[in-house]
Every structure is written in structure tokens, then in C-alpha cells.
């Protein structure tokens, strides 16, 4: 089914409520911003998550006082569920087989794990928010300045402040700036507010630095660390500190989570962490996916072993670049 036809079919199905917009664990700004925009067009839908949302997403929600997140929603009461910005079912924090009819809208590496015909995945988009913008334009929805702001912040965050932006990213961003009647600096300030960083997160980053280990291969620095939370933000810090590739893992009982990040240089050379994690997931008891420069892995196992496997696999890839 062609993308335009599939998007039209999704738009028709979204008319059937009540509905739930379901987000992944530690939902980031792209997921939250996309959910806010989608709910604006389909107000009978609720936004839900089975695990917490990220701290910076909570800060974003302060700009939208009428938006609430339902934790542990009763999925059986909804006729339509939309899963946003989620590369694998394991990121949801709920048994996948327990979900009724659902739609998946994503922009990571396509996965054959999802069991639905209404699976829209556009890897060319730097954010899920760009797909939602496309959907709102398709249904001729009048986008308010608040909705435009939610999409703007989501695009800015997931494009790495335009580090991974495409020509279409800038076109969409410009259109939304006009709709929001904002200057670019207004959007940047929301993400760069120092109050977005909690003390617990700063402490976690310092612990991650204490536990840091790295190796050099073919002139590239590969770093890893272990935390109990904030793996993604710690990965970003390791890249800022000089790592070319960074992996940060967390262990909770038998469950393991790994975040990975890669420098723009390595992405341009052909490294794709999303593909790496997707392939690793089939080897381990995990599910993985993501973008070229940012990806995640979730499942069962030992965090040290999984991190070592990530380090080993990425050196194999670097040998071929």
C-alpha cells in the first residue's frame, strides 16, 4: 500500500473512538509533541503510557496545561489505539498481545514485529512530529499556534537541533514557525532552559562519568557506561565529551535497556546504530531499532554482557567502513 493511501486509511480509522494515543517508556519530546498535536485533531483520544515520561517532556507539558497523561490506561475500553514514535513493542511496557486494534506511526528503522496492517513508518523523517504534521495537513486540520509549537519543539529535539535535518525538515519547520508566529529562538529557549535538568539527572551523569570505560579502534573512540536511568542523555554527554560511539546500559532485575549514540562523522561514513540494534535484537533476547545516530535496545539479559556485545559489534562495523 502506498504511503498516501495508507495515511488516508489511518485518518479514516482515527475517526473511530474512543481512542488512545500510546507512548513508549521514558517518552521523549518527539513522542509528547506528536501526541499533543494528534490529540488536538482527535479530541476524544486520550494520551497514555505504561511507564514514566522523560523529565524534559514533563517540562514541555507545563506549556500545555490542558494535556494530561493517563498512566496504565485500560486498553480494552478503547476502540482505536495509536502507537507513536515506538520502534518495537517492548518499549511500551505492556504485553503486546494484550492490545486491541492498533495503528503504528513511526520514523525509525522499519520492523516486522508489529502485527497490524496500519503500520506507517517513514525512516526519511527526522521526527515523528513531521509525519503527524503531514497527517494534519491531509485532513485539512487548522493548526493552532500551540499545536505548531508542540511540533516545532519535537522536530528540533529529534533532529538533534538540526544536526540530522533534511531539506524537508527545514521546509516543515519554516511552515510551522509561520503558523505559530514564533521566531526560532523562542523554540530553542524551551529546550535550553537550565531548569529542564533535574538534580537527579545531573547526579546520574556524574555517576556515568565515574563508570566510563572506552577503547580506541581505527582512530575512533567507543565509550560505554552503566546507569539506572537517564541512559539516553548520558549517551549524548559522552558524544559531547569526545566519543565517536557511546553505549549506556541500565539493568532492572532481568530487564536490560541500552541507549546508543554515534557522531555525525560516523553516520556520514555509513554507521547505522538502528540497524545494528535491530540485528542484535535477533541474536539476544531483545528488541532494538532506531536511527543512524541514535538507537535503543530493550529485553532480558545481563547489562555488562549486552554492552560488551555492542562494543564488539560496532568494532566489526567500523572495520568495514
C-alpha positions in Angstrom: 0.0 0.0 0.0 1.4 3.4 -1.0 2.1 5.9 1.8 -0.6 8.4 0.7 -3.2 5.6 0.6 -2.1 4.2 4.0 -2.1 7.7 5.6 -5.7 8.2 4.3 -6.8 4.9 5.7 -5.3 5.8 9.0 -7.1 9.1 9.0 -10.4 7.4 8.4 -9.7 4.9 11.2 -8.9 7.7 13.7 -12.5 8.8 13.4 -13.5 5.8 15.4 -13.3 6.4 19.1 -12.8 6.4 22.0 -9.1 6.2 21.3 -5.8 6.0 23.0 -2.5 7.6 21.9 0.0 5.2 23.4 3.7 6.3 24.1 6.9 4.4 24.7 8.7 4.2 28.1 10.5 7.4 29.1 8.6 9.1 26.3 10.7 11.9 24.7 9.8 15.3 23.4 9.1 14.0 19.9 6.6 11.4 21.3 4.9 14.0 23.6 4.8 16.8 20.9 3.4 14.4 18.3 0.8 13.1 20.8 -0.3 16.7 21.7 -0.8 17.6 18.0 -2.6 14.3 17.2 -5.0 14.8 20.2 -5.8 18.3 19.1 -7.2 16.9 15.8 -8.9 13.9 17.6 -10.0 15.3 20.9 -11.8 12.1 22.0 -8.5 10.4 22.2 -6.5 10.1 25.5 -2.7 10.1 25.8 -1.4 7.2 27.8 1.9 5.5 28.8 2.6 2.4 30.9 5.9 3.8 32.2 7.1 7.3 33.0 7.8 10.0 30.5 11.1 11.9 30.4 11.8 14.8 32.7 12.2 17.2 29.8 8.9 16.0 28.4 7.2 16.8 31.8 8.7 20.4 31.4 7.2 20.7 27.9 3.8 19.6 29.3 3.8 22.7 31.6 3.2 24.7 28.4 0.0 22.7 27.8 -2.0 22.8 31.0 -5.0 21.1 29.5 -3.0 18.0 28.4 -2.7 15.1 30.8 -1.0 11.7 30.6 -3.0 8.6 31.7 -0.7 6.1 33.3 -1.6 2.4 33.0 -4.6 3.1 30.8 -7.3 0.3 30.5 -6.6 -0.6 26.8 -9.6 -2.8 26.5 -12.0 0.2 26.7 -10.6 1.8 23.5 -11.7 1.1 20.0 -8.6 2.5 18.4 -5.1 2.7 19.7 -2.3 4.8 18.1 1.2 3.9 19.0 3.5 6.8 18.3 7.3 7.1 17.8 8.0 3.5 19.0 10.3 1.2 17.1 9.5 -2.1 18.9 6.6 -3.4 21.1 9.0 -4.0 24.1 9.3 -0.2 24.5 5.6 0.0 25.5 5.9 -1.6 29.0 2.7 -3.7 28.4 2.3 -7.2 26.8 1.9 -6.6 23.1 -0.7 -9.4 22.7 -3.0 -7.6 25.2 -3.5 -4.6 22.8 -6.7 -4.4 20.8 -6.8 -2.9 17.3 -3.9 -0.5 16.9 -2.2 1.8 14.4 1.6 2.4 14.5 3.1 5.6 13.3 6.9 5.7 13.4 10.1 7.0 11.8 12.7 4.6 13.0 14.1 1.5 11.2 11.1 -0.4 9.9 10.3 -3.6 11.9 8.4 -6.7 11.0 7.4 -7.3 14.7 4.3 -5.1 14.5 1.1 -7.1 13.9 -1.1 -4.5 12.2 -1.9 -3.6 8.6 -1.9 0.1 9.6 1.8 0.5 10.2 3.1 3.7 8.8 6.9 4.1 9.1 8.8 6.7 7.2 12.5 6.5 8.0 13.3 9.5 5.9 11.7 11.8 8.5 13.9 13.0 11.3 11.0 13.1 13.7 7.6 11.5 14.2 6.2 15.1 14.5 6.9 15.6 10.8 4.6 12.6 10.0 1.9 14.0 12.3 2.2 17.4 10.5 1.7 15.5 7.2 -1.4 13.8 8.6 -2.9 17.1 9.9 -2.4 18.7 6.5 -4.0 15.7 4.8 -7.2 16.0 6.9 -7.1 19.8 6.4 -6.9 20.5 10.1 -6.5 24.1 11.2 -3.3 24.0 13.2 -3.2 26.4 16.2 -0.1 28.2 17.4 0.1 25.9 20.4 -0.1 22.8 18.3 2.5 24.3 15.9 4.8 24.9 19.0 4.4 21.3 20.1 5.5 20.1 16.7 8.3 22.6 16.4 9.9 21.6 19.7 9.5 17.9 18.8 11.2 18.4 15.4 14.0 20.5 17.0 14.7 17.9 19.6 14.6 14.8 17.5 16.7 16.3 14.6 19.4 16.9 17.2 19.0 20.7 16.9 19.0 20.2 13.1 22.2 18.1 13.2 20.4 15.3 11.3 17.9 17.5 9.5 17.0 17.1 5.8 15.7 19.7 3.3 12.1 18.6 4.1 12.8 19.1 7.9 13.6 22.8 7.3 10.6 23.2 5.0 8.2 21.8 7.6 9.9 23.8 10.3 9.5 27.0 8.4 5.8 26.4 7.8 5.2 25.7 11.4 7.1 28.8 12.6 4.8 30.8 10.4 1.7 29.1 11.9 3.0 29.6 15.5 4.0 33.2 14.8 7.3 32.5 16.5 11.0 33.2 16.0 13.4 30.2 16.0 15.0 31.5 19.2 11.6 31.1 21.0 11.6 27.4 20.3 15.3 26.9 21.2 14.8 28.5 24.6 12.2 25.9 25.6 14.7 23.1 25.2 17.7 25.0 26.5 16.1 26.1 29.8 18.5 25.0 32.5 15.5 24.3 34.7 14.8 21.3 32.4 17.7 19.4 34.0 16.8 17.8 37.4 19.4 17.4 40.1 18.9 13.6 40.0 19.8 13.7 36.3 22.9 15.7 36.9 24.0 13.2 39.6 23.3 10.3 37.2 25.5 11.9 34.6 28.4 12.3 37.1 28.0 8.6 38.1 28.0 7.7 34.5 31.3 9.6 34.0 32.8 7.7 37.0 31.8 4.3 35.4 33.0 5.3 32.0 35.2 2.9 30.0 36.4 3.4 26.4 38.6 1.9 23.7 40.1 3.2 20.6 39.7 1.5 17.2 40.9 2.8 13.9 41.2 6.2 15.4 37.6 6.2 16.7 36.7 6.3 20.4 34.0 3.9 21.6 32.7 4.6 25.1 30.2 2.8 27.4 28.8 3.2 30.9 26.1 1.8 33.2 23.3 3.8 35.0 20.0 3.0 36.5 18.3 5.8 34.5 18.9 8.7 32.0 20.8 6.4 29.6 19.9 8.5 26.5 21.0 11.8 28.0 24.2 10.2 29.3 24.9 8.9 25.8 24.6 12.4 24.4 27.1 13.7 27.0 29.6 11.0 26.1 29.4 12.1 22.5 29.9 15.7 23.6 32.9 14.7 25.6 34.6 13.3 22.5 33.3 9.7 22.0 32.5 8.7 18.4 30.2 6.0 19.6 28.6 5.7 23.0 26.5 3.0 24.7 24.9 3.3 28.1 23.0 0.5 29.8 20.6 0.1 32.6 19.6 -3.1 34.5 16.4 -3.6 36.4 16.1 -7.2 37.6 16.3 -9.3 34.4 15.4 -6.4 32.2 18.1 -4.5 30.3 17.9 -1.3 28.4 20.7 0.1 26.1 20.9 3.5 24.5 23.3 4.2 21.7 24.6 7.3 20.0 27.1 8.0 17.2 28.8 11.1 15.9 27.7 12.8 12.7 31.1 11.8 11.2 30.5 8.1 11.7 26.9 8.4 10.5 28.1 10.1 7.3 30.6 7.2 6.9 27.7 4.8 6.9 27.3 3.6 10.5 23.6 2.9 11.3 23.0 2.2 15.0 19.3 1.4 14.4 20.3 -1.4 12.1 23.0 -2.6 14.5 20.5 -2.8 17.4 17.8 -4.4 15.2 20.3 -7.1 14.2 21.5 -7.5 17.8 17.9 -8.0 19.0 17.6 -11.1 16.9 20.8 -12.5 18.4 19.9 -11.6 22.0 16.6 -11.8 24.0 15.9 -8.2 23.0 14.2 -5.9 20.5 16.1 -3.0 19.1 15.9 -0.2 16.5 16.2 3.5 15.9 18.0 6.0 13.7 21.5 6.1 12.2 22.9 8.1 15.1 20.5 7.3 17.9 19.0 3.9 18.8 17.8 1.7 21.6 17.7 -1.9 22.7 15.3 -3.5 25.3 14.9 -7.0 26.6 16.2 -9.5 29.1 19.8 -10.3 29.9 22.9 -9.1 31.7 23.7 -5.4 31.0 27.5 -6.0 31.1 27.3 -8.8 28.5 25.0 -6.8 26.3 27.2 -3.7 26.4 30.3 -5.8 25.6 28.4 -7.3 22.6 27.5 -3.8 21.4 31.2 -2.7 21.7 32.3 -5.8 19.8 29.7 -5.5 17.0 30.4 -1.8 16.4 34.1 -2.5 16.1 33.2 -5.1 13.4 31.2 -2.4 11.6 34.0 0.2 11.9 36.4 -2.3 10.4 34.3 -2.3 7.2 33.8 1.4 6.9 
